Amino acid sequence: MTASSKFFGAASAIAMSVALAASGTVAVSLVTVGAAEAAVVSRIEVRGNKRVDATTIRDNIGIQPGKSFSNADIDEAVKRLFAMGLFSDVQINQSGSTLVVQVSEYSVVNQVLFQGNKKIKDPDLARAVQLKPREPFDPVKLESDKQAIQEAYRRIGRSDAVVNARTIDLGEGRVNVVFEINEGGRTKISSINFVGNQAFGDRRLRDVISTKRTNPLSWLTRGDIYDEDKLRADEEALRRFYYNRGYADFQVVSSNAVLDEATNEYTITITIDEGQKYTFGDIQIESTVPGIDTQSLRSELKTQPGAVYSAKNIETSVIDITEKVAAAGYPFAKVEPRGDRDFQNHTISVVYSIEEGVRAYVERIEIRGNEKTRDYVIRREFDVSEGDAFNQVMIQRAKRRLDALDFFQTVNISTVPGSQPDQVILVVDVVEKPTGEFSIGGGYSTGGETPGATVEASITERNFLGRGQYVRIGAGGGQDDSRNYSFSFTEPYFLGQRISAGFDIFRKTYSLKDRYDVEQTGGTIRFGLPITDNFSAGIAYNYVQEKYELDDYVLNDDGTPNYDRVAPAIVEAANESPWIKSSISYSLTYNSIDDVKNPHDGIFARFAQEYAGVGGDANYLKSTFKASYYKTLSEEADIVGLLGVGGGYIHAFEDDGARIFDMFKNNSDMIRGFKYNGIGAFQRSNNGERYYLGGTTYLNATAEVQFPMPVVPESLGIRGAVFADAATLYGTEYDPGPGENPVEGDGSALRASAGVSLMWASPFGPLRFDYAWPIKKEDTDKVQNFNFGISSKF
């Protein structure tokens, strides 16, 4: 080595050491070598190592005794040793025929401790940091972990959280890492404003985005947390909203959030340019690939001339055409939609162009970031695997499926070149989020078999052991000695196929006041099969044992029934206890609802049948159907219309194949304004009290208009409605014996009601308050104007 190089080498080493020492970090010594020319040593000596084996260090430097090496080899050796992440300092020097490798090992982390944190628990913070117990301490990771903790607090609305870090030397190369956290105050969102919107009001657009204004329940919902990533996602939600409603030129001009430090509140302003509203013009399919019949593909189109422009319908059409073409033997064909705007007529003509794509294959799929979720849970959402033809449309579909799992905060899929020109590697980067929850809740219901106050506790895990399985354990109770226990398990990919399989086990006890006690124990084994994106089928086996015990109130002193207080039909049904129902059931479901939580457009329809007669005591066939049609009546005012119909019929195959407890009973889903099981056929006790027996047949219809509540902030999730219901419930399987009172009210008289509703998407679940006035009823019907309980839309 020349004198000049030695001088500059020494000067650089001194400068680096001083700079690092001044900043409180570990100094890294410069490598010095005794000769500029190639050298040879007879042995390699490792010094300073305590935990890392010397052989491991020798194997990583790439220099071997008896073989020549240069300064460049020394530099590479130092870089490789530092890259191991185990050493704070590395020096390599030649001493005669010996190459001396001097290392200083990082201390080992004994514990990672968090102090001052209340809003984020220790396990959650431990997952966010890189430093782990029994791993080498790295000051670079320490700084990175401070930023990660601050980011975690920013995501819960505490942007001013302060994180300090220090180490405690325990001796013998061990340290404790301590993060001291000042959580600061919680930021809020005072207002969300839109500029440039004409077609839709601020209220409607605020309903589209996930960021919400602060309201009295924000401490539960956490929707008022400002997050830059969340705001970017809201921008995309706005684009989808406008693109699917005819506004193909829509763009977000800007979005910004201003923090008022005095009040710790954000004001968010989103400036948009809606552009013109378009309808579809001419729709064509063309192909440059020989052998493809474009006319046969027209049935796959979801876009029609004259319809309002919708990017979603174009995307769906591209996917359906791509799958159809690939199934016909053209796996590399790609479908590109090409739009032609007519600015004068405000139409967009679309040509679906099918071309021979680049012949590329998926070499492998790499998955990163999944600490809990197993690789196969992510891989099975892809319709392509290693060796298959690469198709970008299928990749985008996989991303949507992964997003729909709700296991991840973010999902990004990218491609990198493979080992050959026609090979690509799919890289899937995910950021996981918590999928388990423990909840304790209470409620009150005015209808059903167990009205009154209830309380329930449950443990739910949507990604059990990282296998994508659903597990729920619940227990609850309420008034009149009601108790319920349940356990559910679902495997979404049974035998590796896109078929869900699961089972439910339950036990339920309740008391009908002064009448009888009920105990139900049973379970279900079920399977679900998605046929298309909107159409699915299900099949299940059900087993239930029911026990009934008459209360003392309806019994004489000798234990015989007191027919002055109870109807004979109730006694007969209860005396058949225990009653075992062993049945198989199936269902067909069509669902095109745009948003299950807040439906605005689409159809939900279900037909189901249950055959009870596979062993057990019951022997009947029960059929039901239900359909709901949602349509936005005014986009600007966010007014939604609903039309619904339903019906059911039960047929007993034997005289004792069904009991009155198996009959249909009216409830708020059938018709509002009447008490649960308060219409239809009934039998009187000797003192004249009516006991309703349900019916073998029912038909119902409803019409409803839903709207936002004026003045009430939309972030509270409260909407109003006006409705009209109609229903009929009739038919009975009970045949009175000699001397019994007859069955009355068995006709198919129509009942009707009208009313108003208040719907609340509360943190405890969807709740609904109904007040209905019967406008057509029978004199013997039981009226109940007010109804409150959990809302069940589908």
C-alpha positions in Angstrom: 0.0 0.0 0.0 1.4 3.5 -0.9 2.1 6.1 1.7 -0.6 8.2 0.1 -3.2 5.5 0.4 -2.2 4.8 3.9 -2.6 8.5 4.8 -6.0 8.8 3.2 -7.1 5.5 4.8 -6.0 6.6 8.2 -7.6 10.0 7.8 -10.9 8.5 6.7 -10.9 6.1 9.6 -10.3 8.9 12.1 -13.0 11.1 10.6 -15.5 8.3 10.6 -14.7 7.3 14.2 -15.0 10.8 15.5 -18.3 11.4 13.6 -20.0 8.2 14.8 -18.7 8.6 18.4 -20.1 12.2 18.5 -23.5 10.9 17.4 -23.6 8.2 20.0 -23.4 5.3 17.6 -21.0 2.5 17.4 -17.8 3.3 15.5 -16.9 1.2 12.5 -13.2 0.9 11.9 -11.8 1.1 8.5 -10.1 -1.9 7.0 -6.3 -1.6 6.6 -4.3 -4.0 4.6 -0.6 -4.4 4.6 0.0 -4.6 0.9 -1.5 -3.2 -2.2 -0.6 -6.3 -4.3 -2.2 -9.7 -4.1 -1.2 -11.5 -0.9 -1.4 -15.0 0.4 -1.8 -16.1 4.1 -1.4 -19.5 5.6 -4.1 -19.1 8.3 -7.1 -17.0 9.3 -7.4 -16.1 13.0 -10.7 -14.8 14.4 -10.7 -12.6 17.5 -13.3 -10.9 19.6 -16.2 -13.4 18.9 -18.1 -14.7 21.9 -21.3 -16.1 20.5 -20.7 -16.4 16.8 -18.7 -19.4 15.9 -15.3 -18.7 14.3 -16.0 -21.1 11.5 -19.1 -19.2 10.6 -17.0 -16.0 10.3 -14.3 -17.7 8.2 -16.9 -19.1 5.9 -18.4 -15.7 5.3 -15.3 -13.7 4.4 -14.6 -15.5 1.1 -10.8 -15.6 1.6 -9.1 -18.9 1.9 -5.6 -19.8 3.2 -3.1 -20.5 0.4 -5.0 -18.5 -2.1 -4.2 -14.9 -3.2 -6.4 -12.0 -2.3 -6.5 -8.3 -2.8 -7.7 -5.1 -1.1 -11.0 -5.5 -3.0 -11.4 -8.9 -1.5 -10.8 -7.4 2.0 -13.5 -4.8 1.3 -16.0 -7.4 0.2 -15.2 -9.5 3.3 -15.9 -6.6 5.6 -19.2 -5.9 3.8 -20.3 -9.5 4.1 -19.6 -9.6 7.8 -21.5 -6.4 8.5 -24.4 -7.7 6.4 -24.8 -10.6 8.9 -26.2 -8.0 11.3 -24.2 -9.5 14.2 -21.3 -7.1 14.5 -20.9 -3.5 15.5 -17.2 -3.3 14.4 -15.1 -5.4 12.0 -11.4 -5.0 11.3 -9.3 -7.3 9.0 -5.5 -7.0 9.0 -2.6 -9.1 7.8 0.0 -9.9 10.3 2.8 -11.8 8.6 1.3 -15.0 7.2 -1.9 -14.7 9.3 -5.0 -12.8 8.4 -6.5 -11.4 11.6 -10.3 -10.9 11.7 -11.2 -8.7 14.7 -14.9 -8.4 15.4 -17.0 -6.7 18.1 -20.4 -8.4 18.5 -23.6 -6.6 19.1 -25.1 -7.1 22.5 -28.0 -9.5 22.7 -31.5 -8.1 23.5 -32.7 -9.6 26.7 -36.1 -7.9 26.9 -38.0 -5.3 24.9 -40.0 -3.1 27.4 -42.7 -0.5 26.8 -43.4 2.2 29.4 -46.2 4.8 29.4 -48.4 3.0 26.9 -52.1 2.5 27.7 -53.9 3.0 24.3 -51.8 0.3 22.6 -51.0 -2.8 24.5 -47.6 -4.4 24.8 -48.2 -7.3 22.4 -49.4 -5.0 19.7 -46.3 -2.8 20.0 -44.0 -5.9 20.2 -45.3 -6.9 16.8 -44.6 -3.4 15.4 -40.9 -3.3 16.3 -38.0 -5.2 14.8 -35.9 -5.7 17.9 -36.8 -9.0 19.5 -35.5 -10.8 22.6 -32.6 -13.2 22.1 -31.6 -11.4 18.8 -28.7 -9.0 18.3 -29.1 -5.4 19.3 -28.8 -3.0 16.4 -28.9 0.8 16.9 -30.3 1.3 13.4 -33.2 -0.9 14.2 -33.7 1.0 17.4 -34.2 4.2 15.5 -36.5 2.5 13.0 -38.6 1.0 15.9 -39.1 4.5 17.4 -40.6 5.6 14.1 -42.7 2.4 13.9 -44.2 3.1 17.3 -45.0 6.7 16.4 -46.6 5.4 13.2 -48.8 3.0 15.3 -49.9 5.9 17.4 -50.6 8.1 14.4 -52.9 5.4 13.1 -55.1 5.6 16.2 -55.3 9.4 16.1 -52.4 10.4 18.3 -50.0 12.1 16.0 -48.3 14.0 18.8 -47.1 10.9 20.6 -43.4 11.1 21.7 -41.2 8.0 21.8 -37.8 7.9 23.5 -35.6 4.8 23.6 -32.8 3.7 25.8 -30.8 0.6 26.7 -29.9 -0.9 30.0 -26.6 -2.8 30.1 -27.1 -6.0 32.0 -23.5 -7.2 31.5 -22.2 -10.2 29.8 -23.2 -8.8 26.4 -26.9 -8.5 27.3 -29.1 -5.4 27.2 -32.7 -4.5 27.9 -34.4 -2.1 25.4 -36.8 0.3 26.9 -39.2 2.5 24.8 -40.6 5.4 26.9 -43.9 6.6 25.4 -45.8 9.8 26.0 -49.1 9.0 24.2 -50.2 12.6 23.9 -53.8 13.7 23.2 -56.2 12.2 20.6 -56.7 14.2 17.5 -60.2 14.7 16.1 -61.8 15.6 12.7 -64.0 18.7 13.0 -65.2 18.8 9.4 -64.9 17.2 6.0 -65.6 19.5 3.1 -66.0 18.9 -0.6 -65.3 21.5 -3.3 -66.5 21.2 -6.8 -69.3 18.7 -6.3 -72.6 19.4 -8.1 -74.2 16.0 -8.8 -73.9 14.8 -5.2 -74.1 16.6 -1.9 -71.5 16.7 0.8 -73.5 14.4 3.0 -73.7 11.7 0.2 -70.0 11.9 -0.5 -69.1 11.7 3.2 -71.1 8.5 3.3 -68.9 7.0 0.6 -65.6 7.6 2.4 -64.4 5.8 5.5 -62.9 8.8 7.2 -65.7 10.3 9.4 -66.3 13.5 11.4 -66.0 13.2 15.2 -69.2 12.4 16.9 -70.2 11.4 20.5 -69.5 7.7 19.6 -66.2 8.2 17.8 -64.4 6.8 20.8 -66.0 3.5 20.0 -66.0 3.5 16.2 -62.6 5.2 15.7 -63.8 6.5 12.3 -62.6 10.0 13.0 -58.8 9.1 12.9 -56.9 11.1 10.3 -54.5 8.9 8.3 -52.8 9.8 5.1 -53.1 6.3 3.8 -56.7 6.2 4.7 -57.3 9.5 2.9 -55.7 8.1 -0.2 -58.0 5.1 0.0 -60.9 7.5 0.4 -59.8 9.2 -2.8 -60.0 5.9 -4.6 -63.4 5.2 -3.1 -64.6 8.5 -4.5 -63.2 7.6 -8.0 -65.0 4.3 -8.0 -68.2 5.9 -6.8 -68.2 8.5 -9.7 -66.8 6.1 -12.3 -69.7 3.7 -11.6 -72.3 6.4 -12.0 -71.4 7.8 -15.3 -68.7 10.3 -14.5 -65.8 8.9 -16.5 -63.8 12.2 -16.4 -63.9 12.5 -12.6 -60.7 13.3 -10.8 -59.6 14.3 -7.3 -57.9 17.7 -7.8 -56.5 17.8 -4.2 -57.1 16.6 -0.7 -55.5 18.1 2.4 -55.9 18.1 6.1 -55.2 21.1 8.3 -54.6 20.6 12.1 -55.7 23.3 14.5 -53.1 22.8 17.2 -55.3 24.8 19.7 -58.2 22.4 19.5 -56.2 19.3 18.2 -58.8 19.0 15.4 -58.3 18.4 11.6 -60.3 20.1 8.9 -60.2 18.0 5.7 -60.9 19.5 2.3 -61.3 17.4 -0.8 -61.5 19.3 -4.1 -62.9 17.4 -7.0 -63.8 17.8 -10.7 -66.9 15.7 -11.6 -66.9 16.2 -15.3 -69.8 15.3 -17.5 -72.1 12.3 -17.0 -71.9 9.7 -19.8 -74.0 6.8 -21.0 -72.7 3.8 -23.1 -72.7 4.2 -26.8 -72.0 1.4 -29.3 -70.5 -1.8 -27.7 -68.3 -4.0 -29.9 -66.0 -7.0 -29.5 -63.1 -7.4 -31.9 -60.3 -10.0 -32.1 -56.9 -10.3 -33.8 -56.6 -13.9 -32.5 -57.6 -16.5 -35.1 -60.3 -18.9 -34.0 -62.1 -16.7 -31.5 -65.8 -16.2 -32.2 -66.6 -12.7 -31.0 -70.4 -13.1 -31.4 -70.4 -16.0 -28.9 -68.7 -13.6 -26.4 -71.5 -11.0 -26.4 -73.4 -12.9 -23.7 -70.5 -12.1 -21.3 -71.0 -8.3 -21.7 -72.4 -6.4 -18.7 -72.4 -3.1 -20.7 -75.4 -2.2 -22.8 -75.9 0.8 -25.2 -77.9 3.5 -23.5 -77.1 2.4 -19.9 -75.3 4.7 -17.5 -71.5 4.4 -17.9 -70.0 2.1 -15.2 -66.4 1.2 -14.9 -67.4 -1.7 -12.7 -69.5 -3.2 -15.5 -66.6 -2.8 -18.0 -64.2 -4.5 -15.5 -66.6 -7.4 -15.0 -67.0 -7.8 -18.7 -63.2 -7.9 -19.2 -62.9 -10.6 -16.6 -65.8 -12.7 -18.0 -64.5 -12.5 -21.6 -60.9 -13.3 -20.4 -62.1 -16.4 -18.6 -64.2 -17.5 -21.5 -61.3 -17.0 -24.0 -58.8 -18.8 -21.7 -61.2 -21.7 -21.3 -61.5 -22.0 -25.1 -57.7 -22.6 -25.3 -56.2 -19.1 -25.5 -54.5 -18.6 -22.1 -52.3 -15.7 -23.4 -55.0 -13.7 -25.0 -55.6 -10.3 -23.3 -58.7 -8.2 -23.4 -58.3 -4.5 -23.6 -61.3 -2.2 -23.3 -61.0 0.9 -25.6 -63.3 3.8 -25.0 -64.3 6.5 -27.5 -65.9 9.6 -26.0 -68.5 11.6 -27.8 -68.3 14.9 -26.0 -71.3 16.4 -27.8 -73.7 13.5 -27.0 -72.0 12.5 -23.7 -71.7 8.9 -24.7 -68.8 6.5 -24.5 -68.5 3.7 -27.1 -66.5 0.7 -25.9 -64.6 -1.8 -28.0 -63.3 -4.9 -26.2 -60.2 -5.8 -28.2 -58.8 -9.3 -27.9 -55.2 -9.6 -28.8 -52.5 -12.2 -28.4 -50.6 -11.2 -25.3 -47.0 -11.7 -24.3 -46.3 -15.4 -23.8 -45.2 -15.3 -20.2 -45.5 -17.9 -17.4 -45.6 -17.5 -13.6 -42.2 -18.8 -12.4 -43.2 -18.6 -8.7 -45.3 -16.6 -6.2 -43.4 -15.0 -3.4 -45.3 -13.9 -0.3 -43.9 -11.4 2.1 -45.1 -9.7 5.3 -47.3 -12.5 6.6 -46.2 -13.3 10.1 -49.4 -15.0 11.1 -51.3 -15.9 7.9 -49.9 -19.1 6.2 -48.7 -18.9 2.7 -51.3 -21.3 1.3 -54.1 -19.2 2.6 -52.9 -16.4 0.3 -51.9 -18.6 -2.6 -55.3 -20.3 -2.8 -56.9 -16.9 -3.7 -55.0 -17.0 -7.0 -56.5 -18.7 -10.0 -52.9 -19.1 -11.3 -50.1 -21.1 -9.9 -46.4 -21.7 -10.7 -46.1 -22.7 -14.4 -49.4 -21.3 -15.5 -49.8 -18.6 -18.1 -49.5 -15.1 -16.7 -52.7 -13.1 -16.9 -53.0 -9.6 -15.4 -56.7 -9.8 -15.1 -56.5 -12.9 -12.9 -53.9 -11.2 -10.7 -56.3 -8.3 -10.1 -59.1 -10.6 -9.2 -56.8 -12.3 -6.7 -56.0 -8.9 -5.1 -59.7 -8.2 -4.7 -60.2 -11.6 -3.1 -57.3 -11.0 -0.7 -58.7 -7.6 0.2 -62.1 -9.2 0.8 -60.6 -11.6 3.4 -60.2 -8.6 5.7 -57.0 -10.2 7.1 -54.7 -7.4 5.9 -54.4 -3.7 6.1 -52.8 -3.5 2.7 -52.2 -5.9 -0.2 -49.8 -5.1 -3.0 -49.0 -7.5 -5.9 -46.1 -6.7 -8.2 -44.0 -8.5 -10.8 -40.3 -8.9 -11.3 -38.4 -10.7 -14.1 -37.9 -14.4 -13.7 -34.9 -16.5 -14.5 -35.9 -16.7 -18.2 -37.2 -14.0 -20.5 -40.6 -15.6 -20.6 -40.9 -16.0 -16.8 -42.2 -13.6 -14.2 -42.2 -13.7 -10.4 -45.3 -12.5 -8.6 -44.4 -10.7 -5.3 -47.3 -10.4 -2.8 -46.6 -7.9 0.0 -49.2 -7.9 2.8 -49.5 -6.0 6.0 -51.6 -8.0 8.5 -54.1 -6.6 11.0 -55.8 -8.1 14.1 -58.5 -10.6 13.2 -59.6 -11.6 16.7 -61.9 -9.9 19.0 -63.5 -10.3 22.4 -66.8 -8.6 22.9 -69.3 -8.1 25.7 -72.6 -6.6 24.7 -76.1 -6.0 25.8 -79.4 -5.3 24.2 -83.1 -5.2 24.3 -85.7 -6.7 22.0 -89.5 -6.3 21.9 -90.2 -9.4 19.8 -89.2 -13.0 19.2 -89.3 -16.0 21.5 -87.2 -14.3 24.2 -88.1 -10.6 24.3 -86.5 -8.3 26.9 -83.0 -7.4 28.0 -80.1 -9.7 26.9 -76.4 -9.8 27.5 -73.8 -11.8 25.5 -70.1 -12.4 25.5 -68.2 -13.9 22.6 -64.7 -14.6 21.4 -64.3 -14.5 17.6 -61.2 -15.3 15.5 -61.5 -14.8 11.7 -58.1 -16.2 10.9 -57.7 -19.0 13.4 -54.0 -20.1 13.7 -53.3 -18.2 10.4 -55.3 -20.9 8.5 -58.1 -18.5 7.4 -60.6 -20.4 9.5 -63.5 -18.8 11.4 -64.1 -19.7 15.1 -66.6 -18.2 17.5 -67.5 -19.0 21.0 -70.5 -17.3 22.6 -72.6 -17.3 25.7 -75.4 -15.1 26.8 -78.6 -14.8 28.8 -81.6 -12.6 29.3 -85.0 -12.2 31.0 -87.2 -15.1 31.9 -84.3 -17.4 32.5 -83.1 -17.4 28.9 -79.6 -18.8 28.4 -77.7 -19.6 25.2 -74.3 -21.1 24.4 -72.9 -21.6 21.0 -69.7 -22.7 19.1 -69.1 -22.2 15.4 -66.3 -23.2 13.1 -65.9 -22.6 9.4 -63.2 -23.8 7.0 -63.5 -21.6 3.8 -61.6 -24.0 1.6 -62.7 -27.5 2.3 -60.4 -30.2 0.8 -58.5 -27.4 -1.0 -61.5 -26.4 -3.0 -63.4 -23.1 -2.9 -66.1 -24.8 -0.8 -66.9 -23.7 2.7 -67.5 -26.3 5.4 -68.4 -25.8 9.0 -70.4 -26.8 12.0 -72.4 -25.1 14.7 -73.2 -26.5 18.2 -75.7 -24.7 20.4 -77.8 -25.0 23.6 -80.6 -22.7 24.3 -83.1 -22.4 27.2 -85.9 -20.0 27.7 -89.2 -19.7 29.4 -92.5 -18.4 28.1 -93.8 -16.7 31.2 -96.3 -18.8 33.1 -96.6 -21.2 30.3 -93.7 -23.6 29.6 -90.0 -23.9 29.7 -88.0 -24.8 26.6 -84.6 -26.5 26.2 -83.1 -26.8 22.8 -79.8 -28.6 22.1 -78.4 -29.3 18.7 -76.0 -28.7 15.9 -75.5 -28.2 12.2 -73.0 -29.4 9.6 -73.0 -27.2 6.6 -71.4 -26.7 3.2 -71.4 -23.6 0.9 -70.5 -23.5 -2.8 -70.1 -20.3 -4.8 -71.4 -20.9 -8.3 -70.7 -17.4 -9.6 -69.7 -14.1 -8.0 -73.4 -13.4 -7.2 -74.9 -16.9 -7.0 -74.2 -19.5 -4.3 -75.7 -22.7 -2.9 -75.6 -24.3 0.5 -76.5 -27.6 2.0 -76.7 -28.7 5.6 -77.6 -31.4 8.0 -79.4 -30.3 11.2 -80.1 -32.1 14.4 -82.1 -30.6 17.3 -83.6 -32.0 20.5 -86.3 -30.0 22.1 -87.7 -30.5 25.6 -90.8 -28.7 26.9 -92.0 -28.6 30.5 -95.3 -27.0 31.5 -95.1 -24.5 34.3 -96.9 -24.9 37.6 -99.3 -22.1 36.6 -101.0 -24.2 33.9 -101.0 -27.4 36.0 -103.4 -28.7 38.6 -102.2 -29.8 42.0 -102.1 -33.4 40.7 -99.9 -32.4 37.7 -102.6 -32.6 35.1 -103.1 -29.7 32.7 -105.5 -27.0 33.8 -107.3 -26.2 30.6 -108.8 -23.1 32.1 -105.3 -21.6 31.8 -103.8 -23.3 28.7 -105.1 -24.5 25.3 -105.1 -28.2 24.6 -102.9 -27.7 21.5 -100.1 -26.4 23.7 -100.4 -29.3 26.1 -100.3 -31.9 23.2 -97.2 -30.3 21.7 -95.4 -30.1 25.0 -96.3 -33.7 25.9 -94.5 -34.9 22.8 -91.3 -33.8 24.4 -88.5 -34.6 23.9 -88.9 -34.0 20.2 -86.0 -34.8 17.9 -85.7 -33.1 14.5 -83.2 -34.6 12.1 -83.2 -32.8 8.8 -81.3 -31.9 5.6 -81.7 -28.4 4.1 -80.4 -26.6 1.1 -80.5 -23.0 -0.2 -79.9 -21.0 -3.3 -78.9 -17.4 -3.0 -78.5 -14.6 -5.4 -76.9 -11.4 -4.1 -75.9 -8.4 -6.2 -76.2 -5.9 -3.3 -73.6 -3.1 -3.7 -73.0 -2.7 0.0 -74.3 -5.2 2.5 -73.9 -2.8 5.4 -75.5 0.1 3.6 -77.4 -1.2 0.5 -78.3 1.3 -2.2 -78.7 -0.9 -5.3 -79.0 -4.6 -6.1 -81.1 -7.7 -5.5 -81.0 -10.2 -2.7 -83.0 -13.4 -3.3 -83.0 -16.7 -1.4 -85.0 -20.0 -1.8 -84.6 -22.7 0.8 -86.1 -26.0 1.7 -85.7 -28.2 4.8 -86.8 -31.9 4.9 -87.2 -33.2 8.4 -87.6 -36.9 8.3 -84.0 -38.3 8.3 -84.7 -40.2 11.5 -86.0 -38.4 14.5 -89.7 -37.5 15.2 -90.3 -34.7 12.7 -91.5 -35.5 9.2 -92.2 -32.5 7.1 -91.0 -30.4 4.2 -90.6 -26.6 4.8 -90.1 -24.2 1.9 -89.3 -20.5 2.2 -88.3 -17.7 -0.2 -87.4 -14.1 0.3 -86.4 -11.4 -2.2 -85.4 -7.7 -1.7 -84.8 -5.1 -4.4 -82.9 -1.9 -3.6 -82.8 1.1 -5.9 -81.4 4.5 -5.4 -84.2 7.0 -6.0 -82.1 10.1 -5.6 -78.3 10.1 -5.6 -78.0 13.7 -4.5 -80.4 13.3 -1.5 -79.3 9.7 -0.8 -82.8 8.4 -0.9 -83.1 4.6 -1.4 -86.2 2.5 -2.2 -86.8 -1.0 -1.2 -89.3 -3.6 -2.4 -89.5 -7.0 -0.7 -91.6 -10.1 -0.9 -91.5 -13.4 0.9 -93.4 -16.6 1.6 -93.3 -20.0 3.1 -95.1 -23.3 3.3 -94.8 -26.4 5.5 -96.2 -29.8 4.6 -96.4 -32.6 7.1 -96.2 -36.1 5.7 -97.8 -37.8 8.7 -100.5 -36.8 11.1 -97.9 -36.2 13.8 -95.1 -35.1 11.5 -95.2 -31.5 12.6 -96.2 -29.7 15.7 -97.5 -26.2 16.3 -94.0 -25.3 17.4 -92.8 -26.0 13.9 -95.3 -23.7 12.2 -94.5 -20.2 10.8 -95.1 -17.4 13.3 -95.4 -13.7 12.4 -92.5 -11.4 13.4 -91.2 -8.0 12.4 -89.6 -9.4 9.3 -93.0 -10.6 8.1 -95.2 -7.6 9.1 -94.7 -4.8 11.6 -97.4 -3.4 13.9 -98.4 -6.8 15.3 -97.1 -8.7 18.3 -94.8 -11.7 17.7 -97.0 -14.8 17.1 -100.0 -12.6 17.5 -102.0 -13.3 14.2 -103.4 -16.3 12.5 -105.0 -19.5 13.8 -105.5 -19.7 17.6 -107.2 -22.0 20.2 -108.8 -20.7 23.3 -108.3 -22.0 26.8 -111.5 -22.5 28.8 -111.1 -19.1 30.4 -111.1 -17.5 26.9 -107.4 -16.7 26.6 -106.1 -17.0 23.0 -103.1 -19.3 22.2 -101.8 -18.6 18.7 -100.7 -21.7 16.8 -98.8 -20.2 13.9 -99.6 -21.2 10.3 -98.6 -23.6 7.5 -98.5 -20.8 4.9 -97.5 -17.2 4.8 -97.0 -14.5 2.1 -95.7 -11.0 2.8 -94.7 -7.9 1.0 -93.1 -4.6 2.0 -92.3 -1.2 0.4 -89.9 1.2 2.1 -88.2 4.5 1.4 -84.9 5.1 3.3 -83.3 8.5 3.7 -80.7 10.3 5.8 -81.9 12.1 8.9 -81.7 15.9 8.6 -79.4 17.7 11.1 -78.1 14.4 12.5 -74.4 13.9 11.4 -74.0 11.1 8.9 -71.0 9.8 10.8 -73.4 8.5 13.5 -74.9 6.1 10.9 -78.5 7.0 11.6 -81.1 6.8 8.8 -84.9 7.1 8.7 -87.5 5.3 6.7 -91.2 5.1 6.0 -92.8 1.8 5.1 -95.9 -0.2 4.3 -96.3 -3.9 5.0 -98.8 -6.5 4.0 -99.0 -10.2 5.0 -101.2 -13.2 5.4 -100.6 -16.2 7.7 -103.0 -19.2 7.7 -103.3 -22.9 7.8 -102.9 -25.4 10.7 -101.9 -29.0 11.2 -103.7 -29.2 14.6 -107.0 -31.1 14.8 -108.9 -30.5 18.0 -110.0 -33.6 20.0 -113.5 -34.2 21.4 -114.6 -31.6 23.8 -111.8 -29.2 22.9 -112.3 -25.6 21.8 -112.1 -25.2 18.1 -109.3 -23.6 16.1 -110.3 -20.1 15.1 -108.9 -17.4 12.8 -107.6 -19.9 10.3 -108.6 -17.9 7.2 -106.2 -16.2 4.8 -107.2 -12.7 5.8 -104.8 -10.0 4.8 -103.1 -7.7 7.3 -101.5 -4.4 6.5 -99.7 -1.7 8.3 -97.7 1.5 7.7 -95.1 3.2 9.8 -91.8 5.0 10.3 -88.4 3.6 11.3 -85.1 4.7 12.7 -82.1 2.6 11.6 -78.8 2.9 13.4 -75.5 1.3 12.2 -74.3 1.3 15.8 -70.9 0.1 17.2 -72.9 -2.8 18.7 -74.4 -3.9 15.4 -77.3 -2.7 13.2 -80.3 -1.6 15.3 -83.8 -0.7 14.2 -86.7 1.1 15.8 -90.1 0.7 14.1 -93.4 2.3 15.0 -96.3 0.9 12.9 -100.0 1.5 12.7 -102.1 -1.5 11.6 -104.5 -0.3 8.9 -106.1 -3.7 8.2 -106.4 -6.3 10.9 -108.7 -8.9 12.5 -110.4 -8.2 15.8 -108.5 -11.1 17.4 -105.0 -9.9 16.3 -102.6 -8.7 18.9 -101.2 -5.3 18.1 -97.8 -4.0 19.0 -97.0 -0.6 17.6 -93.4 -0.3 18.7 -90.7 -2.8 17.8 -87.0 -2.6 18.6 -84.2 -5.1 18.0 -81.3 -6.1 15.9 -81.8 -5.2 12.2 -81.7 -8.2 9.8 -81.6 -7.0 6.2 -81.0 -10.3 4.5 
